[in-house]
């Protein structure tokens, strides 16, 4: 199997940064395209508990996500445009939708997301993607 389109799921965690590095490095010898997907879920996190209005929370989340995607775009140091998917909703579902939309050959993601507590309460995003992805998934464990 040849990987020509590698979708890298990113957030602001160390795990995600390690996964992005692996996905970017893997793309180079394969001459594969890279795209990034970042998903924010406005129904969880500080906005939900601090009673921030939904539209304000989405605006804040989008602004932060754009900053985050710019950081990863710089990390890729690609001459070609790097497609980006900025999605709101359940992370595993939205990552899978982005992979289908972009017709990814491989999804690369970190082994853990933002918080251990969130994973316990909401289930593992990587596990959800593994079970329902339309293509192979590479789950990267971060170095300590």
Secondary structure, 3 states (H helix, E strand, C coil): CCCCEEEEECCCCHHHHHHHHHHHHHHHHHCCEEEEEEEECCCCCHHHHHCCCHHHHHHHHHHHHHHHHHHHHHHHCCCCCCEEEEEECCHHHHHHHHHHHHCCCEEEEECCCCCHHHHHHHCCHHHHHHHHCCCEEEEECCCC
